Amino acid sequence: MAAQFLCPAETLVDGGAGVRFTVEFNARQLAAFAVRFDGAVHGYLNQCAHVPMELDWQEGRFFESSGLYLICATHGAMYEPDSGLCVGGPCRGASLTKLRVEEREGKIFWVPEAPYRPAQTADNAQAGRAA
C-alpha cells in the first residue's frame, strides 16, 4: 500500500501537538495520530491500552505538560512516546498500537501495514492530495 501523506515535517515539534488521521481495520474506521519526540516521529492508534478511548485531552494534544509522556485524558495512563509502553496508570506494562510513520523530504507519511489500511475519509483524501 502506498504511503499516505500526513503533514509537512515542521508541523510536528518535540513534545508538541500531534497530527490525527484515520485508519481502517476490519471495515471500521479508527483514529490514529503521529507525534514527534526526541527528534523522531512516532505513530499510534488513538486508543488507550486500558479501555479503547481516544487519548488526546484536546484535539491533537497527546503529551502531558512536561512533553515527556503521552497521556490518556480519560484514565491518566502515561506512555513513553517512542515505544508506546505504558509506564504509569491502570494499564502499566501494556502498549499503544504502533503504526509505521516516516519522515522524508520534509514530509511526514503513514506507511500502511496489514491489518491497517487507509480509510476513505474526507480528511485522508485531502491529505493525500496535498502530497
C-alpha positions as CSV (number, residue, x, y, z in Angstrom):
1,M,0.0,0.0,0.0
2,A,1.2,3.5,-0.8
3,A,2.4,5.8,1.9
4,Q,-0.2,8.4,3.0
5,F,0.9,12.0,3.4
6,L,0.1,13.3,6.9
7,C,1.6,16.8,7.1
8,P,4.7,18.9,6.5
9,A,7.5,17.8,8.8
10,E,7.7,21.2,10.5
11,T,4.1,20.7,11.8
12,L,5.3,18.2,14.4
13,V,7.6,19.6,17.1
14,D,9.1,17.7,20.0
15,G,6.5,17.3,22.8
16,G,4.0,19.4,20.9
17,A,0.7,18.9,19.2
18,G,0.2,15.7,17.1
19,V,-1.5,15.2,13.8
20,R,-4.6,13.0,13.8
21,F,-5.6,10.7,10.9
22,T,-7.9,7.8,10.3
23,V,-7.1,4.1,9.5
24,E,-9.3,1.3,8.6
25,F,-9.4,-2.1,10.4
26,N,-11.9,-4.8,9.7
27,A,-14.2,-2.3,7.9
28,R,-14.1,0.0,10.9
29,Q,-12.6,3.5,11.0
30,L,-10.2,4.1,13.8
31,A,-8.5,7.3,15.0
32,A,-4.7,7.4,14.8
33,F,-2.0,10.0,15.4
34,A,1.6,11.0,14.8
35,V,3.8,13.0,17.2
36,R,7.5,14.0,17.4
37,F,9.6,13.1,20.4
38,D,13.4,13.4,20.8
39,G,13.6,14.3,17.1
40,A,11.9,11.2,15.7
41,V,8.3,10.8,14.5
42,H,6.1,8.1,16.0
43,G,2.6,6.9,15.1
44,Y,-0.1,5.1,17.1
45,L,-3.7,4.1,17.1
46,N,-5.5,6.7,19.2
47,Q,-6.7,4.2,21.7
48,C,-5.7,3.8,25.4
49,A,-4.4,0.3,26.2
50,H,-6.7,0.3,29.3
51,V,-10.0,0.9,27.6
52,P,-10.1,1.8,23.9
53,M,-10.9,5.5,24.3
54,E,-9.0,8.3,22.4
55,L,-6.1,9.7,24.3
56,D,-6.0,13.4,23.4
57,W,-7.2,15.9,26.0
58,Q,-7.8,18.4,23.3
59,E,-7.8,17.6,19.6
60,G,-4.2,16.7,18.7
61,R,-2.9,17.2,22.3
62,F,-1.3,13.9,23.4
63,F,1.6,15.0,25.6
64,E,1.3,15.8,29.3
65,S,2.6,19.2,30.5
66,S,6.3,18.3,30.6
67,G,6.2,17.0,27.0
68,L,7.9,13.7,28.1
69,Y,5.0,11.3,28.1
70,L,1.8,10.7,26.1
71,I,-1.2,10.7,28.5
72,C,-4.7,9.4,28.3
73,A,-7.1,12.2,29.2
74,T,-9.7,9.8,30.5
75,H,-7.6,7.3,32.6
76,G,-4.4,9.2,33.3
77,A,-2.3,6.3,31.8
78,M,1.2,7.6,30.8
79,Y,3.0,6.2,27.8
80,E,6.6,6.5,26.5
81,P,6.3,8.4,23.2
82,D,9.0,6.4,21.4
83,S,7.8,2.9,22.3
84,G,4.1,3.3,23.4
85,L,4.8,1.4,26.6
86,C,2.5,2.3,29.5
87,V,4.7,3.4,32.4
88,G,2.0,4.7,34.7
89,G,-1.7,4.2,35.4
90,P,-4.2,1.4,35.0
91,C,-2.5,-0.3,32.1
92,R,1.1,-0.3,33.3
93,G,3.1,-2.7,31.1
94,A,0.7,-2.7,28.1
95,S,1.4,-0.7,25.0
96,L,-0.3,1.5,22.4
97,T,-0.6,0.0,19.0
98,K,2.3,1.4,17.0
99,L,1.9,2.4,13.3
100,R,4.7,2.9,10.8
101,V,5.4,6.6,10.1
102,E,8.3,8.0,8.2
103,E,9.8,11.4,7.6
104,R,11.3,12.1,4.2
105,E,11.9,15.1,2.0
106,G,10.3,17.5,4.6
107,K,7.1,15.5,4.9
108,I,5.5,13.0,7.3
109,F,3.9,9.9,5.9
110,W,2.0,6.9,7.4
111,V,3.0,3.7,5.7
112,P,0.0,1.3,5.9
113,E,0.8,-2.2,7.0
114,A,-1.6,-5.1,7.5
115,P,-4.0,-5.3,9.2
116,Y,-4.5,-1.5,8.9
117,R,-5.5,0.2,5.6
118,P,-6.1,3.8,4.6
119,A,-9.6,4.8,5.4
120,Q,-11.8,6.6,2.9
121,T,-12.5,9.8,4.8
122,A,-12.6,13.5,3.7
123,D,-9.6,14.3,5.9
124,N,-7.4,11.5,4.5
125,A,-8.5,12.2,0.9
126,Q,-7.5,15.9,1.3
127,A,-4.2,14.9,2.9
128,G,-3.4,12.5,0.0
129,R,-4.0,15.3,-2.5
130,A,-1.5,17.5,-0.6
131,A,1.4,15.0,-1.0
